[in-house]
Amino acid sequence: MTARQQWLTVLGAVCVLALALVAATHFLGDELFPVSVGSPAPPIVAASLDAPKQERTITAYKGKVVLLNVWATWCEPCRVEMPSIEKLHQEFGPRGLVVLGVSVDDPGADDAIRAFVKEYGLTFTILHDAKQQTKTNYQVTGFPETFVIGREGTIRKKVIGAADWSSESNRALIRELLGDSSASPTSPAAPSLGDTGRGVPVKAR
């Protein structure tokens, strides 16, 4: 085999491997690169409900501690946990916590989302991702699904299903991430920053 033939063989093998990697990434992306605790927070692109609508992205909150809740108006477990998220926001919003509720309701559901917000008296930021790109980017498997994102942009906690976000353990975690020195030393320990919880979600459509 000549040197030229050897190089062509090597080049062909590299091309085959590259195509195999592209195919694996396309078809097995979720398995190869799961969104889990310790992963960089994927992007979101969602619109405000105000007129004129404004697009918001996760980069707008760089350097902040963020609680990202992915939900829908038709999701019953979402209704169960929303009051506790509002309570968490009331306590820690003034201390720097950003709470984002991203609805993945279908296009044209703005009025239903506004009615939901009014019914539960929600005062944190509510966005609408009608294209459900957030669901895809975060590999959401059921609703609600919630992600706590640290200041450095990595996921520090992931919960599938409804949770009590006003519980002492969750409040302790938020205090820790905010670097709140007023946290009581006798408070129960926060969950591990590698904590992944699971409630009873509604299966993603």
Secondary structure in CASP SS format (residue, H / E / C, confidence):
PFRMAT SS
TARGET T0000
AUTHOR 0000-0000-0000
METHOD secondary structure of the structure
MODEL  1
M C 1.00
T C 1.00
A H 1.00
R H 1.00
Q H 1.00
Q H 1.00
W H 1.00
L H 1.00
T H 1.00
V H 1.00
L H 1.00
G H 1.00
A H 1.00
V H 1.00
C H 1.00
V H 1.00
L H 1.00
A H 1.00
L H 1.00
A H 1.00
L H 1.00
V H 1.00
A H 1.00
A H 1.00
T H 1.00
H H 1.00
F H 1.00
L C 1.00
G H 1.00
D H 1.00
E H 1.00
L H 1.00
F C 1.00
P C 1.00
V C 1.00
S C 1.00
V C 1.00
G C 1.00
S C 1.00
P E 1.00
A C 1.00
P C 1.00
P C 1.00
I C 1.00
V E 1.00
A E 1.00
A E 1.00
S E 1.00
L C 1.00
D C 1.00
A C 1.00
P C 1.00
K C 1.00
Q C 1.00
E E 1.00
R E 1.00
T E 1.00
I H 1.00
T H 1.00
A H 1.00
Y H 1.00
K C 1.00
G C 1.00
K C 1.00
V E 1.00
V E 1.00
L E 1.00
L E 1.00
N E 1.00
V E 1.00
W E 1.00
A C 1.00
T C 1.00
W C 1.00
C C 1.00
E H 1.00
P H 1.00
C H 1.00
R H 1.00
V H 1.00
E H 1.00
M H 1.00
P H 1.00
S H 1.00
I H 1.00
E H 1.00
K H 1.00
L H 1.00
H H 1.00
Q H 1.00
E H 1.00
F H 1.00
G H 1.00
P H 1.00
R H 1.00
G C 1.00
L E 1.00
V E 1.00
V E 1.00
L E 1.00
G E 1.00
V E 1.00
S E 1.00
V C 1.00
D C 1.00
D C 1.00
P C 1.00
G C 1.00
A C 1.00
D H 1.00
D H 1.00
A H 1.00
I H 1.00
R H 1.00
A H 1.00
F H 1.00
V H 1.00
K H 1.00
E H 1.00
Y H 1.00
G C 1.00
L C 1.00
T C 1.00
F C 1.00
T E 1.00
I E 1.00
L E 1.00
H E 1.00
D C 1.00
A C 1.00
K C 1.00
Q C 1.00
Q H 1.00
T H 1.00
K H 1.00
T H 1.00
N H 1.00
Y C 1.00
Q C 1.00
V C 1.00
T C 1.00
G E 1.00
F E 1.00
P C 1.00
E E 1.00
T E 1.00
F E 1.00
V E 1.00
I E 1.00
G C 1.00
R C 1.00
E C 1.00
G C 1.00
T E 1.00
I E 1.00
R E 1.00
K E 1.00
K E 1.00
V E 1.00
I E 1.00
G C 1.00
A C 1.00
A C 1.00
D C 1.00
W C 1.00
S C 1.00
S C 1.00
E H 1.00
S H 1.00
N H 1.00
R H 1.00
A H 1.00
L H 1.00
I H 1.00
R H 1.00
E H 1.00
L H 1.00
L H 1.00
G C 1.00
D C 1.00
S C 1.00
S C 1.00
A C 1.00
S C 1.00
P C 1.00
T C 1.00
S C 1.00
P C 1.00
A C 1.00
A C 1.00
P C 1.00
S C 1.00
L C 1.00
G C 1.00
D E 1.00
T E 1.00
G E 1.00
R E 1.00
G C 1.00
V C 1.00
P C 1.00
V E 1.00
K E 1.00
A C 1.00
R C 1.00
END
